[in-house]
Each structure stands twice: as C-alpha cells, then as structure tokens.
Amino acid sequence: MFAIIETGGKQYRVNIGDVLDVERLNAEEGSTVELKALLTGEGAEIVADATKKVVATVVKQFKAKKVVVFKYKAKKNVRKKQGHRQQYTRIKIDSIV
C-alpha cells in the first residue's frame, strides 16, 4: 500500500517502512507525527480520500550541507557572499490509516 503525502510544500510517494527527509517539522526526536494523505493506493487501484492519515516517527533533526550563494556585479567591485544550511527532519513511515 502507498500514499501521497504533502509536507513543506512538496508531495512525496511513501510506503510503509520508508525513511525520507522532509523540511523541518516542529516535533521532538522519537515522537510521532500525523500527515494528511492526499491519495492512497494498492496495486492499480488509486483512491482520492482525504480522510486517510499517515503516521510517521521522527528519527532525526539535522541540517543539510552548506550552500554558498555568491552575487557580484561585473566591473563595479560589488560582491556579496552568503551561506545557507536548510533544516530537515528525517521521518520513518509507520502506518497508513
């Protein structure tokens, strides 16, 4: 059985037992979170049912590798260097209810 979930403005196709990294969720490590399932399916049968939920366990809170943003204007001696580290949450899908 699979489900399509939405979190952080993105949609993911998940099965029971999958581990995936999503944008930071406001939850402690080891706690469970419920995510709304947009679609569910088994085999060739797909059901658009908004009452289903996906229960997941928070495995880890972490930051991604640093991305360097460098902006400049040619021939003007204008330079700006920034770094960014996106925060992520690693979750494990426990059940589709």
N, CA, C and O atoms as a CHARMM CRD file, in Angstrom:
* protein
*
  388
    1    1 MET  N      0.84600  -1.17700   0.00000 PROA 1      0.00000
    2    1 MET  CA     0.00000   0.00000   0.00000 PROA 1      0.00000
    3    1 MET  C      0.89000   1.23900   0.00000 PROA 1      0.00000
    4    1 MET  O      1.92300   1.26300   0.67000 PROA 1      0.00000
    5    2 PHE  N      0.49300   2.26500  -0.75000 PROA 2      0.00000
    6    2 PHE  CA     1.25600   3.50700  -0.80000 PROA 2      0.00000
    7    2 PHE  C      0.31800   4.68900  -0.57800 PROA 2      0.00000
    8    2 PHE  O     -0.90400   4.56100  -0.64500 PROA 2      0.00000
    9    3 ALA  N      0.92700   5.83900  -0.31300 PROA 3      0.00000
   10    3 ALA  CA     0.16500   7.06700  -0.12900 PROA 3      0.00000
   11    3 ALA  C      0.97200   8.23200  -0.67000 PROA 3      0.00000
   12    3 ALA  O      2.20100   8.17800  -0.72000 PROA 3      0.00000
   13    4 ILE  N      0.28000   9.27900  -1.07400 PROA 4      0.00000
   14    4 ILE  CA     0.89700  10.53200  -1.47600 PROA 4      0.00000
   15    4 ILE  C      0.62900  11.51700  -0.34200 PROA 4      0.00000
   16    4 ILE  O     -0.52400  11.79800  -0.01600 PROA 4      0.00000
   17    5 ILE  N      1.71300  12.04600   0.26500 PROA 5      0.00000
   18    5 ILE  CA     1.56700  12.99800   1.36500 PROA 5      0.00000
   19    5 ILE  C      2.12700  14.34300   0.94300 PROA 5      0.00000
   20    5 ILE  O      2.91900  14.43300   0.00500 PROA 5      0.00000
   21    6 GLU  N      1.70500  15.39700   1.64700 PROA 6      0.00000
   22    6 GLU  CA     2.22000  16.72600   1.38000 PROA 6      0.00000
   23    6 GLU  C      2.74200  17.32000   2.67600 PROA 6      0.00000
   24    6 GLU  O      2.03700  17.35300   3.68500 PROA 6      0.00000
   25    7 THR  N      3.99100  17.79300   2.64000 PROA 7      0.00000
   26    7 THR  CA     4.58500  18.48100   3.77300 PROA 7      0.00000
   27    7 THR  C      5.65100  19.43100   3.25500 PROA 7      0.00000
   28    7 THR  O      6.41700  19.08100   2.35700 PROA 7      0.00000
   29    8 GLY  N      5.70300  20.60900   3.80800 PROA 8      0.00000
   30    8 GLY  CA     6.69200  21.59700   3.39200 PROA 8      0.00000
   31    8 GLY  C      6.49700  22.08300   1.97700 PROA 8      0.00000
   32    8 GLY  O      7.45700  22.52000   1.34300 PROA 8      0.00000
   33    9 GLY  N      5.26500  22.02100   1.45400 PROA 9      0.00000
   34    9 GLY  CA     5.00000  22.47700   0.09200 PROA 9      0.00000
   35    9 GLY  C      5.39700  21.48300  -0.98100 PROA 9      0.00000
   36    9 GLY  O      5.33900  21.80000  -2.16900 PROA 9      0.00000
   37   10 LYS  N      5.79700  20.29300  -0.58400 PROA 10     0.00000
   38   10 LYS  CA     6.20200  19.26200  -1.54600 PROA 10     0.00000
   39   10 LYS  C      5.36600  18.00300  -1.32100 PROA 10     0.00000
   40   10 LYS  O      4.85300  17.78000  -0.22500 PROA 10     0.00000
   41   11 GLN  N      5.23200  17.19400  -2.34900 PROA 11     0.00000
   42   11 GLN  CA     4.48400  15.94900  -2.25200 PROA 11     0.00000
   43   11 GLN  C      5.44200  14.77400  -2.39000 PROA 11     0.00000
   44   11 GLN  O      6.38200  14.81200  -3.18300 PROA 11     0.00000
   45   12 TYR  N      5.18800  13.72000  -1.59900 PROA 12     0.00000
   46   12 TYR  CA     6.03600  12.53500  -1.57900 PROA 12     0.00000
   47   12 TYR  C      5.17600  11.28900  -1.70000 PROA 12     0.00000
   48   12 TYR  O      4.08000  11.22700  -1.14200 PROA 12     0.00000
   49   13 ARG  N      5.67300  10.29500  -2.43200 PROA 13     0.00000
   50   13 ARG  CA     5.02800   8.98700  -2.50900 PROA 13     0.00000
   51   13 ARG  C      5.72700   8.09100  -1.50500 PROA 13     0.00000
   52   13 ARG  O      6.93800   7.88500  -1.59900 PROA 13     0.00000
   53   14 VAL  N      4.97600   7.54700  -0.53200 PROA 14     0.00000
   54   14 VAL  CA     5.57800   6.77000   0.54200 PROA 14     0.00000
   55   14 VAL  C      4.90500   5.41600   0.68000 PROA 14     0.00000
   56   14 VAL  O      3.71900   5.25900   0.38900 PROA 14     0.00000
   57   15 ASN  N      5.67500   4.45300   1.12400 PROA 15     0.00000
   58   15 ASN  CA     5.19000   3.12800   1.50600 PROA 15     0.00000
   59   15 ASN  C      5.47600   2.93500   2.98600 PROA 15     0.00000
   60   15 ASN  O      6.23700   3.69900   3.58100 PROA 15     0.00000
   61   16 ILE  N      4.87700   1.93100   3.57200 PROA 16     0.00000
   62   16 ILE  CA     5.14000   1.62700   4.97800 PROA 16     0.00000
   63   16 ILE  C      6.58700   1.17300   5.10800 PROA 16     0.00000
   64   16 ILE  O      7.03800   0.30500   4.36000 PROA 16     0.00000
   65   17 GLY  N      7.32100   1.76100   6.06300 PROA 17     0.00000
   66   17 GLY  CA     8.71800   1.41600   6.28400 PROA 17     0.00000
   67   17 GLY  C      9.70200   2.34700   5.59800 PROA 17     0.00000
   68   17 GLY  O     10.90500   2.24000   5.83600 PROA 17     0.00000
   69   18 ASP  N      9.23200   3.25300   4.75800 PROA 18     0.00000
   70   18 ASP  CA    10.12900   4.19200   4.07500 PROA 18     0.00000
   71   18 ASP  C     10.71400   5.19900   5.05400 PROA 18     0.00000
   72   18 ASP  O     10.07400   5.57200   6.03700 PROA 18     0.00000
   73   19 VAL  N     11.93800   5.63300   4.77200 PROA 19     0.00000
   74   19 VAL  CA    12.59600   6.69600   5.53400 PROA 19     0.00000
   75   19 VAL  C     12.88700   7.81900   4.55000 PROA 19     0.00000
   76   19 VAL  O     13.51100   7.59400   3.51300 PROA 19     0.00000
   77   20 LEU  N     12.43200   9.04400   4.87600 PROA 20     0.00000
   78   20 LEU  CA    12.67500  10.14800   3.97400 PROA 20     0.00000
   79   20 LEU  C     12.95600  11.42800   4.74500 PROA 20     0.00000
   80   20 LEU  O     12.58900  11.57200   5.91100 PROA 20     0.00000
   81   21 ASP  N     13.62300  12.35700   4.05500 PROA 21     0.00000
   82   21 ASP  CA    13.97500  13.65100   4.62500 PROA 21     0.00000
   83   21 ASP  C     13.01100  14.69700   4.09400 PROA 21     0.00000
   84   21 ASP  O     12.87800  14.87700   2.88300 PROA 21     0.00000
   85   22 VAL  N     12.33500  15.39000   5.01800 PROA 22     0.00000
   86   22 VAL  CA    11.39300  16.44200   4.65800 PROA 22     0.00000
   87   22 VAL  C     11.84100  17.73900   5.31200 PROA 22     0.00000
   88   22 VAL  O     12.70400  17.73000   6.19100 PROA 22     0.00000
   89   23 GLU  N     11.25900  18.85100   4.88900 PROA 23     0.00000
   90   23 GLU  CA    11.59600  20.11500   5.53200 PROA 23     0.00000
   91   23 GLU  C     11.20200  20.04700   6.99400 PROA 23     0.00000
   92   23 GLU  O     10.28900  19.31200   7.37000 PROA 23     0.00000
   93   24 ARG  N     11.90000  20.82200   7.81700 PROA 24     0.00000
   94   24 ARG  CA    11.79400  20.72200   9.27300 PROA 24     0.00000
   95   24 ARG  C     10.35800  20.72800   9.77500 PROA 24     0.00000
   96   24 ARG  O      9.55600  21.59600   9.43100 PROA 24     0.00000
   97   25 LEU  N     10.06100  19.71900  10.60900 PROA 25     0.00000
   98   25 LEU  CA     8.78900  19.62300  11.31100 PROA 25     0.00000
   99   25 LEU  C      9.02000  20.00000  12.76700 PROA 25     0.00000
  100   25 LEU  O     10.08000  19.71300  13.32300 PROA 25     0.00000
  101   26 ASN  N      8.05700  20.62700  13.37300 PROA 26     0.00000
  102   26 ASN  CA     8.17400  21.05000  14.76200 PROA 26     0.00000
  103   26 ASN  C      7.78900  19.87800  15.66400 PROA 26     0.00000
  104   26 ASN  O      6.68300  19.83400  16.20200 PROA 26     0.00000
  105   27 ALA  N      8.72100  18.92600  15.82500 PROA 27     0.00000
  106   27 ALA  CA     8.46900  17.73300  16.63600 PROA 27     0.00000
  107   27 ALA  C      9.79100  17.24000  17.22200 PROA 27     0.00000
  108   27 ALA  O     10.85400  17.44600  16.63700 PROA 27     0.00000
  109   28 GLU  N      9.71300  16.59400  18.37200 PROA 28     0.00000
  110   28 GLU  CA    10.89700  16.05000  19.03400 PROA 28     0.00000
  111   28 GLU  C     11.31900  14.73600  18.38000 PROA 28     0.00000
  112   28 GLU  O     10.50800  14.05000  17.75700 PROA 28     0.00000
  113   29 GLU  N     12.59900  14.39700  18.53100 PROA 29     0.00000
  114   29 GLU  CA    13.07500  13.09600  18.04400 PROA 29     0.00000
  115   29 GLU  C     12.39900  11.99100  18.83600 PROA 29     0.00000
  116   29 GLU  O     12.30400  12.06600  20.06100 PROA 29     0.00000
  117   30 GLY  N     11.93100  10.96500  18.13700 PROA 30     0.00000
  118   30 GLY  CA    11.25900   9.84300  18.78400 PROA 30     0.00000
  119   30 GLY  C      9.75500  10.00200  18.88000 PROA 30     0.00000
  120   30 GLY  O      9.05700   9.03800  19.19500 PROA 30     0.00000
  121   31 SER  N      9.23900  11.19500  18.61800 PROA 31     0.00000
  122   31 SER  CA     7.78900  11.39400  18.68800 PROA 31     0.00000
  123   31 SER  C      7.14300  11.00000  17.36300 PROA 31     0.00000
  124   31 SER  O      7.83000  10.81600  16.35800 PROA 31     0.00000
  125   32 THR  N      5.82400  10.87200  17.37200 PROA 32     0.00000
  126   32 THR  CA     5.09500  10.51400  16.16200 PROA 32     0.00000
  127   32 THR  C      4.37000  11.74100  15.63000 PROA 32     0.00000
  128   32 THR  O      3.93000  12.60100  16.39300 PROA 32     0.00000
  129   33 VAL  N      4.25700  11.80400  14.32100 PROA 33     0.00000
  130   33 VAL  CA     3.52600  12.88600  13.65700 PROA 33     0.00000
  131   33 VAL  C      2.51900  12.26900  12.70100 PROA 33     0.00000
  132   33 VAL  O      2.74800  11.19400  12.14600 PROA 33     0.00000
  133   34 GLU  N      1.40000  12.96100  12.51600 PROA 34     0.00000
  134   34 GLU  CA     0.38600  12.52300  11.56300 PROA 34     0.00000
  135   34 GLU  C      0.39400  13.47100  10.37500 PROA 34     0.00000
  136   34 GLU  O      0.33600  14.68900  10.54200 PROA 34     0.00000
  137   35 LEU  N      0.46600  12.90900   9.17800 PROA 35     0.00000
  138   35 LEU  CA     0.46400  13.68900   7.95200 PROA 35     0.00000
  139   35 LEU  C     -0.76100  13.30100   7.14000 PROA 35     0.00000
  140   35 LEU  O     -1.14400  12.13100   7.10100 PROA 35     0.00000
  141   36 LYS  N     -1.37500  14.28400   6.49300 PROA 36     0.00000
  142   36 LYS  CA    -2.57600  14.03400   5.70800 PROA 36     0.00000
  143   36 LYS  C     -2.20800  13.35200   4.40000 PROA 36     0.00000
  144   36 LYS  O     -1.27700  13.77400   3.71500 PROA 36     0.00000
  145   37 ALA  N     -2.94000  12.29400   4.05300 PROA 37     0.00000
  146   37 ALA  CA    -2.71700  11.58300   2.79200 PROA 37     0.00000
  147   37 ALA  C     -3.63700  12.16400   1.72600 PROA 37     0.00000
  148   37 ALA  O     -4.85300  12.21100   1.91400 PROA 37     0.00000
  149   38 LEU  N     -3.06400  12.60600   0.60900 PROA 38     0.00000
  150   38 LEU  CA    -3.86100  13.14600  -0.48400 PROA 38     0.00000
  151   38 LEU  C     -4.47100  12.02900  -1.31300 PROA 38     0.00000
  152   38 LEU  O     -5.64200  12.09000  -1.68900 PROA 38     0.00000
  153   39 LEU  N     -3.67200  11.00900  -1.59500 PROA 39     0.00000
  154   39 LEU  CA    -4.11000   9.83800  -2.35300 PROA 39     0.00000
  155   39 LEU  C     -3.59900   8.58900  -1.66400 PROA 39     0.00000
  156   39 LEU  O     -2.54700   8.61800  -1.02500 PROA 39     0.00000
  157   40 THR  N     -4.32200   7.50400  -1.78500 PROA 40     0.00000
  158   40 THR  CA    -3.83200   6.21000  -1.33200 PROA 40     0.00000
  159   40 THR  C     -4.07700   5.20400  -2.44300 PROA 40     0.00000
  160   40 THR  O     -4.94200   5.39800  -3.29600 PROA 40     0.00000
  161   41 GLY  N     -3.31400   4.14300  -2.42000 PROA 41     0.00000
  162   41 GLY  CA    -3.49100   3.14500  -3.46300 PROA 41     0.00000
  163   41 GLY  C     -2.86100   1.82300  -3.09600 PROA 41     0.00000
  164   41 GLY  O     -1.97400   1.73200  -2.24800 PROA 41     0.00000
  165   42 GLU  N     -3.35900   0.80000  -3.77300 PROA 42     0.00000
  166   42 GLU  CA    -2.80300  -0.54500  -3.61500 PROA 42     0.00000
  167   42 GLU  C     -2.89100  -1.21100  -4.97100 PROA 42     0.00000
  168   42 GLU  O     -3.98200  -1.45500  -5.48500 PROA 42     0.00000
  169   43 GLY  N     -1.73500  -1.50500  -5.55000 PROA 43     0.00000
  170   43 GLY  CA    -1.71100  -2.07300  -6.89100 PROA 43     0.00000
  171   43 GLY  C     -2.12100  -1.03100  -7.92100 PROA 43     0.00000
  172   43 GLY  O     -1.54900   0.05800  -7.97300 PROA 43     0.00000
  173   44 ALA  N     -3.13000  -1.37200  -8.75500 PROA 44     0.00000
  174   44 ALA  CA    -3.60200  -0.45200  -9.78400 PROA 44     0.00000
  175   44 ALA  C     -4.75100   0.42000  -9.29500 PROA 44     0.00000
  176   44 ALA  O     -5.18200   1.32800 -10.00600 PROA 44     0.00000
  177   45 GLU  N     -5.24700   0.16000  -8.10400 PROA 45     0.00000
  178   45 GLU  CA    -6.38200   0.91300  -7.57300 PROA 45     0.00000
  179   45 GLU  C     -5.89800   2.14000  -6.80500 PROA 45     0.00000
  180   45 GLU  O     -5.11000   2.01600  -5.86700 PROA 45     0.00000
  181   46 ILE  N     -6.36400   3.31800  -7.19900 PROA 46     0.00000
  182   46 ILE  CA    -5.98500   4.56400  -6.54800 PROA 46     0.00000
  183   46 ILE  C     -7.24700   5.24000  -6.04000 PROA 46     0.00000
  184   46 ILE  O     -8.23500   5.36100  -6.76400 PROA 46     0.00000
  185   47 VAL  N     -7.20200   5.68500  -4.77400 PROA 47     0.00000
  186   47 VAL  CA    -8.36100   6.32300  -4.15600 PROA 47     0.00000
  187   47 VAL  C     -7.97400   7.71400  -3.67900 PROA 47     0.00000
  188   47 VAL  O     -6.99500   7.88000  -2.95100 PROA 47     0.00000
  189   48 ALA  N     -8.75100   8.71700  -4.09400 PROA 48     0.00000
  190   48 ALA  CA    -8.53500  10.08700  -3.62300 PROA 48     0.00000
  191   48 ALA  C     -9.40600  10.27600  -2.39100 PROA 48     0.00000
  192   48 ALA  O    -10.56400  10.68300  -2.49100 PROA 48     0.00000
  193   49 ASP  N     -8.83500   9.97600  -1.22300 PROA 49     0.00000
  194   49 ASP  CA    -9.59800  10.01300   0.02200 PROA 49     0.00000
  195   49 ASP  C     -8.85400  10.89200   1.01500 PROA 49     0.00000
  196   49 ASP  O     -7.75500  10.55200   1.45200 PROA 49     0.00000
  197   50 ALA  N     -9.45800  12.03000   1.37200 PROA 50     0.00000
  198   50 ALA  CA    -8.78000  12.98000   2.25600 PROA 50     0.00000
  199   50 ALA  C     -8.90300  12.60600   3.72600 PROA 50     0.00000
  200   50 ALA  O     -8.33100  13.28600   4.57800 PROA 50     0.00000
  201   51 THR  N     -9.63100  11.54600   4.04500 PROA 51     0.00000
  202   51 THR  CA    -9.79100  11.16600   5.45800 PROA 51     0.00000
  203   51 THR  C     -8.66000  10.27900   5.95000 PROA 51     0.00000
  204   51 THR  O     -8.52100  10.09300   7.15900 PROA 51     0.00000
  205   52 LYS  N     -7.85400   9.72800   5.06600 PROA 52     0.00000
  206   52 LYS  CA    -6.75200   8.85900   5.46600 PROA 52     0.00000
  207   52 LYS  C     -5.58300   9.68600   6.00300 PROA 52     0.00000
  208   52 LYS  O     -5.37600  10.83000   5.59600 PROA 52     0.00000
  209   53 LYS  N     -4.82800   9.08900   6.92100 PROA 53     0.00000
  210   53 LYS  CA    -3.65200   9.74000   7.50500 PROA 53     0.00000
  211   53 LYS  C     -2.47000   8.79800   7.47000 PROA 53     0.00000
  212   53 LYS  O     -2.62200   7.57700   7.43700 PROA 53     0.00000
  213   54 VAL  N     -1.28400   9.39100   7.47800 PROA 54     0.00000
  214   54 VAL  CA    -0.03700   8.63400   7.52200 PROA 54     0.00000
  215   54 VAL  C      0.62900   8.94900   8.85600 PROA 54     0.00000
  216   54 VAL  O      0.84500  10.11200   9.19500 PROA 54     0.00000
  217   55 VAL  N      0.95500   7.89200   9.61100 PROA 55     0.00000
  218   55 VAL  CA     1.61200   8.05100  10.90900 PROA 55     0.00000
  219   55 VAL  C      3.09700   7.77600  10.71400 PROA 55     0.00000
  220   55 VAL  O      3.48400   6.73700  10.17900 PROA 55     0.00000
  221   56 ALA  N      3.93100   8.72900  11.16000 PROA 56     0.00000
  222   56 ALA  CA     5.38200   8.61400  10.98700 PROA 56     0.00000
  223   56 ALA  C      6.08200   8.93500  12.30000 PROA 56     0.00000
  224   56 ALA  O      5.56300   9.68800  13.12500 PROA 56     0.00000
  225   57 THR  N      7.27400   8.35300  12.48500 PROA 57     0.00000
  226   57 THR  CA     8.10600   8.60500  13.65400 PROA 57     0.00000
  227   57 THR  C      9.27500   9.49600  13.24500 PROA 57     0.00000
  228   57 THR  O      9.91200   9.26600  12.21700 PROA 57     0.00000
  229   58 VAL  N      9.55000  10.51400  14.05900 PROA 58     0.00000
  230   58 VAL  CA    10.68700  11.40600  13.79800 PROA 58     0.00000
  231   58 VAL  C     11.96300  10.69600  14.23700 PROA 58     0.00000
  232   58 VAL  O     12.12100  10.34600  15.40600 PROA 58     0.00000
  233   59 VAL  N     12.87200  10.48900  13.28300 PROA 59     0.00000
  234   59 VAL  CA    14.12200   9.78600  13.56500 PROA 59     0.00000
  235   59 VAL  C     15.21300  10.77400  13.96700 PROA 59     0.00000
  236   59 VAL  O     15.96000  10.52600  14.91300 PROA 59     0.00000
  237   60 LYS  N     15.30600  11.90900  13.23900 PROA 60     0.00000
  238   60 LYS  CA    16.43700  12.81000  13.44900 PROA 60     0.00000
  239   60 LYS  C     16.09800  14.20600  12.93200 PROA 60     0.00000
  240   60 LYS  O     15.38600  14.35000  11.93900 PROA 60     0.00000
  241   61 GLN  N     16.60900  15.22800  13.61000 PROA 61     0.00000
  242   61 GLN  CA    16.56000  16.61400  13.14400 PROA 61     0.00000
  243   61 GLN  C     17.99500  16.98800  12.75000 PROA 61     0.00000
  244   61 GLN  O     18.92000  16.80000  13.54000 PROA 61     0.00000
  245   62 PHE  N     18.18500  17.51600  11.53500 PROA 62     0.00000
  246   62 PHE  CA    19.54300  17.83000  11.10300 PROA 62     0.00000
  247   62 PHE  C     19.53300  18.96000  10.08200 PROA 62     0.00000
  248   62 PHE  O     18.48100  19.37600   9.59800 PROA 62     0.00000
  249   63 LYS  N     20.74700  19.45100   9.76400 PROA 63     0.00000
  250   63 LYS  CA    20.92100  20.46900   8.74700 PROA 63     0.00000
  251   63 LYS  C     21.64400  19.86000   7.54500 PROA 63     0.00000
  252   63 LYS  O     22.47800  18.96800   7.69900 PROA 63     0.00000
  253   64 ALA  N     21.32000  20.34600   6.36400 PROA 64     0.00000
  254   64 ALA  CA    21.98100  19.88500   5.14400 PROA 64     0.00000
  255   64 ALA  C     23.35300  20.54200   5.02500 PROA 64     0.00000
  256   64 ALA  O     23.70700  21.40300   5.83100 PROA 64     0.00000
  257   65 LYS  N     24.11800  20.13500   4.02200 PROA 65     0.00000
  258   65 LYS  CA    25.41500  20.75800   3.77600 PROA 65     0.00000
  259   65 LYS  C     25.22100  22.20600   3.36600 PROA 65     0.00000
  260   65 LYS  O     24.16900  22.57800   2.84500 PROA 65     0.00000
  261   66 LYS  N     26.23600  23.01900   3.60100 PROA 66     0.00000
  262   66 LYS  CA    26.15000  24.44300   3.32300 PROA 66     0.00000
  263   66 LYS  C     26.14400  24.70700   1.81200 PROA 66     0.00000
  264   66 LYS  O     26.91200  24.11400   1.05500 PROA 66     0.00000
  265   67 VAL  N     25.26900  25.59900   1.40900 PROA 67     0.00000
  266   67 VAL  CA    25.20900  26.06900   0.03500 PROA 67     0.00000
  267   67 VAL  C     25.72800  27.49900   0.04100 PROA 67     0.00000
  268   67 VAL  O     25.23900  28.33500   0.80100 PROA 67     0.00000
  269   68 VAL  N     26.71500  27.78700  -0.80100 PROA 68     0.00000
  270   68 VAL  CA    27.30400  29.12100  -0.86800 PROA 68     0.00000
  271   68 VAL  C     26.59900  29.91200  -1.96300 PROA 68     0.00000
  272   68 VAL  O     26.49100  29.46000  -3.10300 PROA 68     0.00000
  273   69 VAL  N     26.12300  31.09800  -1.59800 PROA 69     0.00000
  274   69 VAL  CA    25.47400  31.99800  -2.54200 PROA 69     0.00000
  275   69 VAL  C     26.41400  33.18200  -2.74300 PROA 69     0.00000
  276   69 VAL  O     26.73200  33.89400  -1.79000 PROA 69     0.00000
  277   70 PHE  N     26.85400  33.39100  -3.97100 PROA 70     0.00000
  278   70 PHE  CA    27.79900  34.47300  -4.26300 PROA 70     0.00000
  279   70 PHE  C     27.21900  35.34600  -5.35900 PROA 70     0.00000
  280   70 PHE  O     26.96300  34.87700  -6.46800 PROA 70     0.00000
  281   71 LYS  N     27.00900  36.62800  -5.04500 PROA 71     0.00000
  282   71 LYS  CA    26.48000  37.57200  -6.01500 PROA 71     0.00000
  283   71 LYS  C     27.52600  38.66100  -6.25500 PROA 71     0.00000
  284   71 LYS  O     28.21400  39.08900  -5.32900 PROA 71     0.00000
  285   72 TYR  N     27.63500  39.09900  -7.49500 PROA 72     0.00000
  286   72 TYR  CA    28.56200  40.17700  -7.79000 PROA 72     0.00000
  287   72 TYR  C     28.06400  40.95300  -8.99800 PROA 72     0.00000
  288   72 TYR  O     27.24900  40.46500  -9.78000 PROA 72     0.00000
  289   73 LYS  N     28.56600  42.15700  -9.12900 PROA 73     0.00000
  290   73 LYS  CA    28.28800  42.98900 -10.29500 PROA 73     0.00000
  291   73 LYS  C     29.61200  43.20100 -11.01700 PROA 73     0.00000
  292   73 LYS  O     30.58600  43.66200 -10.42200 PROA 73     0.00000
  293   74 ALA  N     29.64100  42.87000 -12.26400 PROA 74     0.00000
  294   74 ALA  CA    30.86900  42.95200 -13.04500 PROA 74     0.00000
  295   74 ALA  C     31.35900  44.39000 -13.15400 PROA 74     0.00000
  296   74 ALA  O     30.57800  45.31100 -13.39300 PROA 74     0.00000
  297   75 LYS  N     32.64600  44.56400 -12.97600 PROA 75     0.00000
  298   75 LYS  CA    33.33700  45.84800 -13.13300 PROA 75     0.00000
  299   75 LYS  C     32.90400  46.90900 -12.12100 PROA 75     0.00000
  300   75 LYS  O     33.21200  48.08500 -12.31400 PROA 75     0.00000
  301   76 LYS  N     32.20900  46.54000 -11.06600 PROA 76     0.00000
  302   76 LYS  CA    31.72100  47.52900 -10.09600 PROA 76     0.00000
  303   76 LYS  C     32.28800  47.31200  -8.69400 PROA 76     0.00000
  304   76 LYS  O     31.98100  48.09100  -7.79100 PROA 76     0.00000
  305   77 ASN  N     33.10100  46.28200  -8.48500 PROA 77     0.00000
  306   77 ASN  CA    33.68000  45.95200  -7.19100 PROA 77     0.00000
  307   77 ASN  C     32.59400  45.72600  -6.11200 PROA 77     0.00000
  308   77 ASN  O     32.75700  46.10500  -4.95200 PROA 77     0.00000
  309   78 VAL  N     31.49200  45.10000  -6.53800 PROA 78     0.00000
  310   78 VAL  CA    30.39800  44.77700  -5.62500 PROA 78     0.00000
  311   78 VAL  C     30.33800  43.25900  -5.51400 PROA 78     0.00000
  312   78 VAL  O     30.13000  42.55200  -6.50000 PROA 78     0.00000
  313   79 ARG  N     30.52400  42.77900  -4.28500 PROA 79     0.00000
  314   79 ARG  CA    30.49100  41.33600  -4.05500 PROA 79     0.00000
  315   79 ARG  C     29.75100  41.04400  -2.77000 PROA 79     0.00000
  316   79 ARG  O     29.87500  41.78500  -1.79500 PROA 79     0.00000
  317   80 LYS  N     28.97400  39.96000  -2.76200 PROA 80     0.00000
  318   80 LYS  CA    28.23900  39.55400  -1.56500 PROA 80     0.00000
  319   80 LYS  C     28.26900  38.03600  -1.48600 PROA 80     0.00000
  320   80 LYS  O     27.83100  37.34500  -2.40600 PROA 80     0.00000
  321   81 LYS  N     28.79200  37.52400  -0.37600 PROA 81     0.00000
  322   81 LYS  CA    28.89700  36.08000  -0.18600 PROA 81     0.00000
  323   81 LYS  C     28.04600  35.68500   1.00700 PROA 81     0.00000
  324   81 LYS  O     28.17800  36.26400   2.08600 PROA 81     0.00000
  325   82 GLN  N     27.17600  34.70600   0.82100 PROA 82     0.00000
  326   82 GLN  CA    26.29700  34.21300   1.87600 PROA 82     0.00000
  327   82 GLN  C     26.34100  32.69700   1.89200 PROA 82     0.00000
  328   82 GLN  O     26.66900  32.05900   0.89200 PROA 82     0.00000
  329   83 GLY  N     26.00800  32.13600   3.03400 PROA 83     0.00000
  330   83 GLY  CA    25.86700  30.70000   3.14700 PROA 83     0.00000
  331   83 GLY  C     24.48600  30.36000   3.68600 PROA 83     0.00000
  332   83 GLY  O     23.86500  31.16300   4.38300 PROA 83     0.00000
  333   84 HSD  N     24.01100  29.16400   3.35700 PROA 84     0.00000
  334   84 HSD  CA    22.68500  28.73000   3.82700 PROA 84     0.00000
  335   84 HSD  C     22.72300  27.24000   4.11300 PROA 84     0.00000
  336   84 HSD  O     23.24400  26.45900   3.31700 PROA 84     0.00000
  337   85 ARG  N     22.16100  26.84400   5.26900 PROA 85     0.00000
  338   85 ARG  CA    22.02300  25.43200   5.61300 PROA 85     0.00000
  339   85 ARG  C     20.55700  25.15500   5.90700 PROA 85     0.00000
  340   85 ARG  O     20.02300  25.61700   6.91500 PROA 85     0.00000
  341   86 GLN  N     19.90700  24.40100   5.03000 PROA 86     0.00000
  342   86 GLN  CA    18.49200  24.07500   5.18100 PROA 86     0.00000
  343   86 GLN  C     18.31000  23.07200   6.30600 PROA 86     0.00000
  344   86 GLN  O     19.10900  22.14500   6.44200 PROA 86     0.00000
  345   87 GLN  N     17.26600  23.24200   7.11800 PROA 87     0.00000
  346   87 GLN  CA    16.97100  22.31300   8.20400 PROA 87     0.00000
  347   87 GLN  C     15.99300  21.25300   7.71500 PROA 87     0.00000
  348   87 GLN  O     15.00500  21.55400   7.04600 PROA 87     0.00000
  349   88 TYR  N     16.29300  20.00300   8.06300 PROA 88     0.00000
  350   88 TYR  CA    15.48200  18.86700   7.63800 PROA 88     0.00000
  351   88 TYR  C     15.09800  18.00500   8.82700 PROA 88     0.00000
  352   88 TYR  O     15.71800  18.06700   9.88800 PROA 88     0.00000
  353   89 THR  N     14.06800  17.20300   8.62900 PROA 89     0.00000
  354   89 THR  CA    13.62900  16.20100   9.59100 PROA 89     0.00000
  355   89 THR  C     13.59200  14.86200   8.86600 PROA 89     0.00000
  356   89 THR  O     12.99300  14.75000   7.79700 PROA 89     0.00000
  357   90 ARG  N     14.22300  13.85700   9.43900 PROA 90     0.00000
  358   90 ARG  CA    14.17900  12.50600   8.86800 PROA 90     0.00000
  359   90 ARG  C     13.04400  11.75400   9.55800 PROA 90     0.00000
  360   90 ARG  O     13.01900  11.64100  10.78400 PROA 90     0.00000
  361   91 ILE  N     12.10300  11.24100   8.75900 PROA 91     0.00000
  362   91 ILE  CA    10.96400  10.51300   9.32600 PROA 91     0.00000
  363   91 ILE  C     10.89500   9.10500   8.75700 PROA 91     0.00000
  364   91 ILE  O     11.36300   8.84100   7.64900 PROA 91     0.00000
  365   92 LYS  N     10.30000   8.20500   9.53900 PROA 92     0.00000
  366   92 LYS  CA    10.08200   6.82300   9.11800 PROA 92     0.00000
  367   92 LYS  C      8.59200   6.57500   9.13000 PROA 92     0.00000
  368   92 LYS  O      7.92100   6.82900  10.13100 PROA 92     0.00000
  369   93 ILE  N      8.06600   6.07600   8.01500 PROA 93     0.00000
  370   93 ILE  CA     6.62700   5.84600   7.86100 PROA 93     0.00000
  371   93 ILE  C      6.26000   4.56500   8.59700 PROA 93     0.00000
  372   93 ILE  O      6.78400   3.49300   8.29600 PROA 93     0.00000
  373   94 ASP  N      5.33900   4.68800   9.58400 PROA 94     0.00000
  374   94 ASP  CA     4.93000   3.53800  10.38900 PROA 94     0.00000
  375   94 ASP  C      3.66700   2.88000   9.83800 PROA 94     0.00000
  376   94 ASP  O      3.61100   1.65800   9.70100 PROA 94     0.00000
  377   95 SER  N      2.66200   3.68300   9.52500 PROA 95     0.00000
  378   95 SER  CA     1.40700   3.09300   9.04500 PROA 95     0.00000
  379   95 SER  C      0.62000   4.10500   8.23600 PROA 95     0.00000
  380   95 SER  O      0.82200   5.31500   8.33600 PROA 95     0.00000
  381   96 ILE  N     -0.29600   3.56100   7.42200 PROA 96     0.00000
  382   96 ILE  CA    -1.23200   4.36700   6.65100 PROA 96     0.00000
  383   96 ILE  C     -2.61900   4.00200   7.16800 PROA 96     0.00000
  384   96 ILE  O     -3.08800   2.87800   6.98500 PROA 96     0.00000
  385   97 VAL  N     -3.26400   4.96100   7.81000 PROA 97     0.00000
  386   97 VAL  CA    -4.54100   4.68000   8.49400 PROA 97     0.00000
  387   97 VAL  C     -5.67000   5.37100   7.75600 PROA 97     0.00000
  388   97 VAL  O     -6.82800   5.26600   8.16200 PROA 97     0.00000
